[in-house]
């Protein structure tokens, strides 16, 4: 049995391709209309979207500081706005500031939360004066710390009694 060659097939396909009339997917002039729309999209929509994205990225440190009740969130907000004005040069500083733990602030003012945290009406300190709310928050933190220290003390005492029991059991074995 003889297998037909590929050459007759290629000749038949080529002649069909040459004889067929040209086919267009779009009516004449449609390419220009599509190009006009694309130009307006690129000229108007892309810069607006880029500016919006630039703005949303540059306020992320402010959003983080707000969420975590950073005591200097207003200053971080100002730094974010300045970063927008200076083309993003100050943005890394705003990130570092938003993530920094304000230990010196707590030593100076007695809290590491922004005043708005204590003034939230639905929060744990709602309706209290600011100074009383700060003291109450500090008492809660100290109670938590005391509880952790008590647990640590219990673990140390438990370990010492086990060590003493093991030492006395070892002493009985040698007797």
Residue pairs with C-beta under 8 A, 6 or more apart in sequence:
54 84
54 88
55 84
57 91
58 80
58 83
58 84
58 88
58 91
58 94
59 80
60 95
61 76
61 79
61 80
61 91
61 94
61 95
61 97
61 98
62 73
62 76
62 77
62 80
62 94
62 98
64 70
64 98
64 99
65 72
65 73
65 76
65 77
65 97
65 98
66 73
68 98
69 113
69 114
69 116
69 117
70 76
70 98
70 102
70 114
71 102
71 105
71 106
71 109
71 111
71 112
71 113
71 114
71 115
72 97
72 102
72 105
72 114
73 114
73 116
75 97
76 94
76 97
76 98
79 90
79 93
79 94
79 97
80 91
80 94
82 90
83 89
83 90
83 91
83 93
83 94
101 112
102 112
103 112
105 111
105 112
106 112
110 134
110 138
111 118
111 134
111 137
111 138
113 137
115 130
117 123
117 125
118 125
118 128
118 130
118 133
118 134
118 137
119 125
119 130
119 133
120 126
121 127
124 136
124 137
125 133
125 136
125 137
128 136
